[in-house]
Amino acid sequence: MNNNSKVLALKYRPQIFDDLIGQEVVAETIINSIKADKVPNAYLFTGIRGIGKTTTARIVAKALNCSNGIEKMCIDNLCENCQSIANSSHIDVLEMDAASKTGVDDVRDLIEFSRYGPTSAKYKIFIIDEVHMLSKQAFNALLKTLEEPPSYLKFIFATTEIKKIPITVVSRCQRFDLSRIKSSELLDFIKKIKDKENGKVTDDALKLIVKISEGSVRDALSLLDRALLSLDNDKELDLNSAQKIFGYFDKSQLIDLFELILRGEEEKVIKIYRKIYDQGVEPKIFLNDFLELLYYFKNINSLTLE
């Protein structure tokens, strides 16, 4: 695929540890463990969507199997192993999406495949995304191999819901909690991408993208993609236009709406709702957000009563 035709999240996907955003401590810890030859049987990356869990998993796979070693890990001129891993075509690095392959038979197939050593790399690596989706039986089937794997076998798990993974599995992994990206870091990052793409987007519109993304790099790049695609000729995307494109509205308006409902001021309620609707917000999104607010107030009230 032509690099220019890729979506931004793929085009600017980190390929080495130095490219990772906001995960410096995680990267440094992993690098040090590889240099010290203290590689765990399994890594477990957890955190919200779009902050680099699967990307980090692939970089770790490269670091473990790079022909040049961790000290001289490929950056531009990729070795055969790093190139194949980057293309998701390496015979010894297998990726499985547990959201679609949740059963015990899928895990047994992996275990059977793991009986054979790597073909062209130092390690055979299994990357399992959304690992919390595996069934209880699948986790049980995985335990023995996870505890005492062959020296050439490594597991890398990624999940958004760590609490759904059995503690018996978590305790056998080296766990890394990837953090949300700070707003300032994310803003600097998408500004650089916007400039590389020669896009004309105001700083206020970029700040809105950061706010909506809630610390997710992938979400920020997806929104920036939409923003750049919406531009006509030399027109600049401003805050007002961005709000309409993303269907965004200031959530503080929900509190104003709630207060007006309590006071029975119907006309003002309709006026605020009309204002939100005119901003391009889907009624379903608005209602869901309003219900979340009511649920929040209900919980606060329960805590107060207790």
N, C-alpha and C positions, 0 to 999 in steps of 0.2 A: 504493500500500500504506500502510495506517495505520502511523504511526511506532511506535506502541506494540506492534504485532504483529511488528515486525522483530526478528531476532536481534541481540544486543548488538553483534556485530562490524560489522554494517551500520548499526545505529542510531547508534553513536558513531564512525563512520568519519570521520577528519579531512577537513575541507573546505577549509582554508587552511593555509599554512605554520606559523602559530602553534599549530595543533592537533597537529602532529606530535610524537611522543614520542621523545626520545632522539636525534633527528637534526638538532639545531640547527645544527651546522657545515655539513652538506649544504644545509639550507634557506638559510642565510645566503649561501653561495657562489653558489647558483642565483639568488637575489634580486639580488645584486650584479652578476652577469653580465647579467641582463636589464636592470637599470637602466643599465648601461654600454653597452647595445646590442651585447654580445658573446655572442650566443646561438650555441652550437655547432650543427653540422648534426645531431648525434645525441647523446642522453644514454643512458648505460648504467647502470642501477641493479642492483647485485648484493648478495646477502646471503641469510641463511636465510629460511625460510618465515615469513610473518606479521609482518614488521617494517615494512611500509609501502612496498614497492617500487611496486606498481601504484597505490596511493593517492597516492604522491608523483608518479607519472607524470601522474595526472589533475590534480593541483594545479598542476603545471608547465604543462599544457595550458591550464588556466584562466588562469594568470598571463600566458601569452603572448597569449591571445585575449580577456582581459577588456576590455570596452568602456571601463572607467574607467582602464585602465592599471595597471601594477605598483604605482605610488605610492598609488593609491586602490582597490586590488583589492577586489572585493565580499566582504562578510562576511555580512550578514544579507539585505538586499534585493538579490538576485542579478540581474545583468543577463541579457539573453536568452542570451548566449553561455555564461556561467557556469552558468546553470540547465540548459541543454541538455547541457553537458558532464557536469554532476553526474548527470543522468538517463541518460547514455550514449546520447543521441539526437541529438548535434550532427552535422550533415551533413559538416563539415570535420574532425572528430576521430574517426578510426576505430580501433577496438580489435580486435586479432586474437590469438587464443590459438594459439601455435605448437605446442602439444601436440596440437591437433586438425587444424591446417592446416600441415603440415610440408613440403609439396611445392613444387617450383619453379614450378608453374602458379599456386599461391596467391600467391607473391611477384610473379610477372609481372602478375597482376591488379592488385596494389597499384601496381606501377610504371606500368601503363597508366592507372590512375585518377589517379596523381600528375601526369600531363601537364597536367591541367586545374587552374587556380588555385582558391583558396578561394572559396566562394560568399558567405559572410556574415561570415567572420572574417579576421583578419590573416594567420594561418598555417593551412595544412593540416597536420595532425599525425597520424602513424601510431604508435599504441602497440602494441608487440608483446610480449606476455607469454610467459614461458618460452621466450625466443628461442633458447636452446641446443638446442631440439628441432627446429629447422629442419634440413633435409637439406643436405649439402655443396653440391649443385647449387643449392639455394635461396639459400644464402649467396653463392655465386658470382654469381648473377643480381642480387643486391642490391648488390654491391660498387660498381659504377659509379655508380649513383644515389646511394649513400651518400657517395661521395667528392665528387661534384659535383652536388648536388641543386639544383633551382630555389630561388631566394631565399625563396619562400613555403612551402617544404616542410621539416618537421622530423620526425625519428624519435626515439622514446623506447622503449628496450628494457629489459626486466626479466628477470632470471635468478637461479636459485638455484645454478647450476653454471657459473661463469665459465670454467672450464678447458675446457669443451666448445665454447666459441665460438672460431672461428678468430682468430688474432692479427691478421690483416689487417682483420677487422671491429672488434675491440676498439680497434685503433690509430686508427680513424677516429671514435671516440666520445669524449665527455667522460665518464669513468668515475667513479662514486660508489659507494663501498663502505658500505652501510648497516650499522650495528653492531647487535648484540644489545642489547636494552633492559636497563639495569642493574636488578638485583632491587629496589633501593630505589625507583626511579622507577616500576617496574611495579606494585609493591605500593601506592604512593600513588595511582596511577591507578585500579586496580580497587577500591580503598577508596572513591574518589569515585563510581565507577559504582554500586557496591553501595548507597551512601547515596541516590543519585538514584533507584534502583529500589526503595528502601525494603526492602532485603533484610537478613535477620538471619543473618550469617555471622561466625563468630569470626575473630579475627586469625590464629590458628594455621591455620585452614582456608584463609584467604586466602594465607598464606605457602606452604602446600602447593601451591596453584594456581600461584603464581609459580615455585616449584621445578620443577614438572612442565612448565611452559611453556617453560623454558630460553631466556628472553629474547624470546619471540614474543608480541606483543600480541594477535594474532588467536587464538592458542591459549588465552591467559589469559582472553579474553572468552568464548570458547566453553565453557571449563570453568566460568566464573562463571555462564554461562547455565544449564548443567546443575545447578549447585549451587542456584540460585534456584528452578528448576523443581521441585527435589526437596523443597522446604520444604512442610510441612503447617501450615496456619494460622499461629500465632505461634511455631512451633518454630524454634529457632536451630540452624544447621548447625555442628557442632563438628568437630574434627580427625578423630576416630574415624569419624564418619559420612562425612566427605569422602573418607577413604582407601578406604572400601568403595564409594562411588559411582564414584570414578575408577579403581578397581582398582589402587591404588598400594601399593607396598611399599618399604621402605628397602633400597636396593641393597647396603648393607653386609652384609645377611643372606646374600647370594650368596657373599661371601668367607668368611663363617663356614661356610656349607654346603660350600664347596670344601675348606676345611681339614679338616672332619669326614670328607669322602669320602677324603681322602688318609690320614687316620688309621684309616679303616675302621670308624668308629663309626656303624653302620647305623641304630640306634634313634634317635640324635640327629638324623641326616639326615632321617629320616621325620618327626620331631617338628617340625623347622624348616619342612619342606615343607608339612606340615599347617597350620602357623601362617600361612604365606604364602597358602595356598589359602583358608583361612577368612576372609582379608581381602578376598576377592572377586577375586583376581588370576586372570586366564585362564591356564590351563596353557601355552598356546602362547606368551603374552607372557613368562611365567617362563622357559620353555625357551630362547626367543630371547635373552633377557638373559643367561642362564647361558652360552650358547654364545659370546656376545660377550665375556664375561669370560674364557673359555678362550682365545679368539682373541687377546685382549689379552696374557694371560700368555705365550702362544706367541711373540708378536712381541717381548716384552720379553726372553724367553729367547734368541731369535735374535740380538738386539742384543748381549746379554752375551757370547755365544759368539764373535761377530765381534770 
